[in-house]
Structures are given as C-alpha cells and as structure tokens.
Amino acid sequence: MYTKEELVQLAKICVEHKIYVISDEIYEKLVYDNVEFCSIASLGKEIFDLTITVNGVSKAYAMTGWRIGYAAGPVEIMEYIKKYQDHSTSNPTSISQAATVAALAAANDTIEAMCKVFRGRRDLITRCLDQIPQISYIRPQGAFYVFCNVSKIGDGATVAKQMLDDIKVAVIPGDSFGAPEYIRLSFATSEEKIKEGISRIGKWVETKISCKI
C-alpha cells in the first residue's frame, strides 16, 4: 500500500504537471496490521480536481457476481465516462443496484469479520512461503494477494505456466504488473487449499532445484 506520505509526494507531482489520476480503491476496506488507508483525492482540492476514483462492491462486500462498480470525478469527465459506458456495456440490473445500496449502507461488522479472516489467511500463506527459501515475497498490507519473487527459479511467465502444467496450481505472471520476475498468488480461498497449494509449490521447487544441480 502507498503511505500517506508517498501519496502526498505523488500528488505534488501530478498537480504540478496537471496529470490526472485514476485511483482504484476497490480494496480500501481490506487492510491489515493497523495500516490506515488514504485516498489521494483527500489530500487537497487541487489533486481532488485531478482524481477519478474507481470503486465497487466486488471485493470488500464479496459481491463479485453482482457486477457493480462506480466512479467519481470532475463533472465534465464523468459526463463523457457516462456516455462511453452507455454505449459500450449494458446497464446493471435494478436488483444489483438495490443490493449495492443496502451493502454500502450496512454496518461494517461483516467487513471487519471478513478482513480478520483474510488477515489470518495472509499470515498462513506467508508462513508457508517462508519454508521455501527460493521464493521471497512482499508482505501484503491489504487485498488478498502475495507478490512473490521467483527469479531464483525462472521468469514469472515460465514459472506460472510450469506450475499450472506440472502441479495444477494457478498463479498470475508478474509481467502483467511490470514485474516479470514475480508471480501473484491469491489467498482468497480456504486454509486447507492454501496449505495444499503452497505444499505443492514447495515440493515442485525442490524438484526443480535438484534437477539444476
């Protein structure tokens, strides 16, 4: 996660050069370790006027299938976004919209409970990964992914394909995020599946390393 201090510096650059910001805040409620979420649009009117904030109910409210997202920004830009959306996708159903209003208006108790579960899964998957010395990772402060450096094994795209082919574990290559030496693992699943998945990866890595030797 970006710290508030980092966002302040980014905001200064964007304001100085009149750069618009698209801020994806879909994971704003899924943060761990007492880390405080900060929206870049909250850092002053100048950056507020340059920010388009994107959000939705898929992640924090576990409403992926309802297909509801929303955005906020300068009126003149949002008018064009509305026109583009009207002519490129069908409109969300009234049922989904009503469910979203109910979710956003509800107390945060269920979100806090879910966040606690995800934090436990985060701790579990990182403990399991600690047993594989060839893989390092960036400890996640939010969302439900771990970004792992697999450069000691191979490039991310190759490793991802081989894991899927050899041990039926699906991960995302890091080149999609500008980090080709990395893969992304999700812990949005049960503890049993997390243990099984990382166990398969650990045994697979041992086999790969022994073959190289």
N, C-alpha and C positions, 0 to 999 in steps of 0.2 A: 504493500500500500504506500501511496505517497503520504509523506508527513505534511502537516500544515505549512511548515517552513519551506518545504520543497515546492508546494503549490504556490506559495507567495512569490517565490522566485520565478516560477513559470508564468504566473500571471503578469508580473512586471514586464517580461519579455513580450508576451502576447499583446499587452496594452501598448507598449512602445512601438511595436511594428504592426499594430492593427490586425492581429492574427485571430481568426475565430477558433473557438474551442468546442469540440463535441465531447461532452463529458458523460461517459457511460457509467451510471451509478446503480446498476441493477443489483449489485451485491452490497449496497450500503448498510444493510442491517445484519449481514453475516460477517462480523468482525470479531476477533479474538484477542485475548491477553490484555484486556483493558485499553486496546488501541482505539482512538477516537476518530471516527470518520469525519472528513471535512470536504465539503463541496467547494470547488474552485469558484463557483458563482457567488459564494457568500463572502468573498474577500474584497468587496468594494463595487461601487456602481460601474466603474469603467470595465472591469472584467465581467461583471454581470451582463452588461450590454453586448458583450462579445461571446457569450456562452450559450450553447444549445445543450440542455440537459436531457439525457435519454434515460428512461427507466421502464419498469414493468413489474408484473406480479409473478413471473415465471419462477424466480429463484427464491426470494425470501418467503413467499407465500405458497410455494410448491404448487403453482397453478400453470404449469407448462402447457398443458393441453387446451387451456382457455384462450391462448393466443392473444393476450392483451399487453400492449406496450404503449408508452406515451412519451411525449417530448414537450419541452417548454423552451422558449427563447424569444428573441426580438420579434415583434408582431409582423414586420414586413417579411422576415424569413419564414416564420411559421405559416404565413398565408401561402407561400409557394410550396412548402412541405405538404400542406393540406391538399393543394391541387394535385401535386405529384402522387400522393397516396391515393386520392380518389380515383385516379386513372391507371393505377398500377396494381392495386390489390382490392379484393372485395372487403366490405366493411365488417367489423366484428359484430357478432350477434348481440341482441339486446340482453340475452341471458348472461353472456360473458361480461358485458358491461356492468350489469347489476351485481354480479358476483364480485367483480373487482371493487366496486364502491363499498360493498359490505366488508371485504378484506381490508381495504385501506382505513375504514372507519373503526375496525375492531381493535380491541386491546392488544398489546404486544406480547401477551403472555405466551401464546403458542410460538411466536417467532423466537422469543428468548429461549424457550424449551428446545426448539429445533436447533438453534445456534449452539446450545450446550452439547447436544448430540454430535453436531458436526465438529465441534472443538475436540470432543473425545475421539472421534474418528481421525482427525488431524494428528492428534498425539499418537494414536495407534499406528497409523501408516508411517509416520516419521520414525517411530521406534523400530519398526520392521525394516525400514530402509537403512537405518543405522547399522544393521547387520550385514549390509552389502558394501564393502569398502570401495568398490569400483564405481559406485554411484554416489554423487553428492547432490544436495538439493538446497533450494531457497525455502526457508521455513515460512509457510504461508501465514499471513496475519488476517486473512479474510477469504471469502468464497469457499470452494471445496475442491481445489486442485493443488497438486505439488509439482513444481517445475524442477526437473531432475537433469543434472549434467551427466551425460553418458559418453563423454569424449574418450574415456579410457577403454570403451568397448567399440565404439564406432560413431558415425554421424547419426543424428536423430532419426532421419527418414529411413535409413537402412535398419537401425535397431528396432524401430516401430514395426516395420514390415516383417522382420525376422521373428519378433516376439509373437506377432499375430499368427504367422505360419507355424512356428515351432511349438508354442505353448498356449496358443489361443487366448492371449492377453492383449486387449486393445488399448493402445495409448495414442496420443496425438504428437506427431513430429513437431519439434520446436521451430522449424524453418517458417512455419505459418506465423510465428510471432517474432521473426527476425533473429532467432537464436538456433541455428542449425545443429549445435552440439547438445541440444536439450530435447527432452520429451516431457509431455504433460500427462500426469496421472490424476484421475478423479477419485475422490473418496466419498462420493455421493451414492454409497451402497452400504450393505450390511458389514459388520465387523468380520463375519465369517468369510465373506468374499474378499475383503481387504487382505486378511491373513493368507487366504489361499492364493490370491493373485501375486502378492509380494513373495510368497514362498516359491511359486513357480519361477518368478523372475530371478530370485536368488540362486536357485539350482541351475537355471539356464545360464546365468552369468558365470558360475563356476565352471560349467562345461565349456563355454566359450574361451575363458582364460586358460584352462588346462590344454585346450586344443592349440592355442597360440604358443604355449610353452613347448 
